[in-house]
Amino acid sequence: MSTHSVHETGRIRLDDHLPVDHRLNRVYRVGAGLMGAFLVVFGVLGVIRHIGFFDTGGNSVVGLNTNGTLSVLSICIGLLLFAGMVIGGNFASTLNMTLGILFLLSGFLNLSLLDSGYNFLAFRIQNVLFSFVVGILLMFFGMYGRVSSTLPPDNPYWRARHPNAEAPERRDRHDQVR
């Protein structure tokens, strides 16, 4: 019996869990861990500098502008990514994709707010570019091995999309038994 399910409507669910030792799990965990580590370090360095919570002055940490709000937000998102790293599997993949999209949207939103009074996160252009890069990286880590037209037949997502197809290694074993 397959661990992947198809609803009565014929729709494929991609939120079933990968096998615990599946190699894609490492990619999702590493991506969440790396991005989470950087965000936590950035946030902690910002908090240590005792920058005002809504200060929009030119306070920077590791080349990025920051204030107390952005520092605390970075720590929270970094810890969320660490949780994804610990949980792993499809949760980490989906979390990476979701946060990647949110980072991209944040980049566009904050780009439009750069020179306005609504820039309460003290973003500068380097922060916007950072949001874009982190968003793309998180989406890459989350979609790796999950979204492609050329997934190999031993990939669990390929098997979920083709529940009635037999993987080549199963066919080979089946042919050898005959």
N, C-alpha and C positions, 0 to 999 in steps of 0.2 A: 504494500500500500504506500502510495506517495505521501510525502509530508506536505505537499502543496495542494491547495484546494481550489476548486472551481465552483463558483456560486451556481445556483440553479439558473441564473440568467446567462451563464456562459462566461462571465467576467472572471479574470484571473486575479487572485489575491497575491500580492507580492510582499505581504507582511508576515508570512509564515517564517519561522525561524530557520536559519541556516544550520547545518550540522555544526556542532560545537567546534570541531577541528577544521572547518572549511577554510581554505587559504584566503578567501575574500574577507573573512572576519578580521584578519590581521591588518588589511588595508584600511578598513573602516576604523579600527581601533587606533592605529598609528596616526591617521589623519585627525581624528578627534583629539588625541593626546597632544600632538604637536601644536595644533592651533590653540587648544585649551591652555597649554603651558605658556605660550607666548602671551595670551590675553591675561592670564593670572599675574605673570611677572610684570607686564605693563601696568595693570591695575594696582598691584601692591606698590610698585615704585611711585605711582601717582599719589597713593594714599599716604605713603611715608613722607612725601614732600609737603604735606599739610596745605595743599592747594585748596582754595575756597570751593565750596560745593557747586556754586553756579558762577564761578570766576571765569570770565571770558578773556582774560589777559593772555599774554603770550607764554604761558607755562608749558614747557615741553619735557617729555620723557622719551628716551630712545628715539629721538627725531620726530615724534608725533606730539601734536598739541593736546593738552588734556586739562581737565578740571576734576573736582571731587566726584561729580556725577558720572562722568565718563569712566573714571577709575573704578568706581563701585560697580557700574554696569559691566565693565570688562571682566572684573573678578567673577561676577555672577555667571556670565556667559561662559567664561573659562571653566568654572566649576561644573556647569551643565555639560560642557564637552567632556570633562573628566568622567562624569557619570556615564556618558555615552561610551567612553573608552572602556570603563569597567564592565558595563552591561554587554557591549559588543553586539554582534549579529545585525539583524535588520533594524534594531532600534538605533544603533550607531549610524548605520547607513542613512536612515530616514532623518535622523537628527542632523547629520552633516548636510544633507540636501536642503532641509528646511532652514537651518541657520545660514547656509550659503546664500539662499534666495533673500533672506532677511538682511544679510550684509550688503548684498547688491542694492536692494531697495533703500537701505540706510544711506549708502553712498550717493544714490541719486537724490534722495530727499535732502541730505545735508549739503550736497552740491548746490541745490537751489536756495539753501538758507545761509550760505557762506557770508554774505555781506549784509545780513539782516539782523534785526534785534531778536529774532527767534532762534538764533544759533546758540542755544543754551548748553550744548555739549562742547562748545569751543572748538568746533571742527575748523581745520584749515585744509588746503588742497591736498597736503600729504596724507591727512586722515581719510579724505575721500578716496584717494588712490589706494590706500591701505585697505579700506572697506571693500573696494572692488577686487583687489588681489585675494584677500581672505575669502571673500564670497565665492570667487571662482575656484580657489583651492578646496574649499569645503564641498562645493558641488562636485568637483572632480573626485574627491575621496568618497563621497556618498554614492555617486553614480557608477564608480569603477566596478566593472564586471556585472553590472545590473542593467544598464541601459545601453544597448547596442543592437545593431541588426546582425552582427556576426558573432554572437555568443557561441561558445563551443557546446556540444551536446551534453557534456558532463557538468555544465554550469547549472546550479539549482534554479536560476531564473529562466533559463532555456527550457528546463524540464517543466517548470510551472506554466510556461506559455504553450507547451506541446505535451499535454498530459497523456495523449494516446500514442505518442511516438516513442519508440524504443531507442534508448541510447545505444551507440555503436558497440560499446564493450559488452552490453547485455546480448546484442544480436550475435556477436562473435562467440560468446560462451554458449548461447542457445544453439548456434550452428555446430559447435564442437560436440555437444551432447548427442546430437543426432547421428 
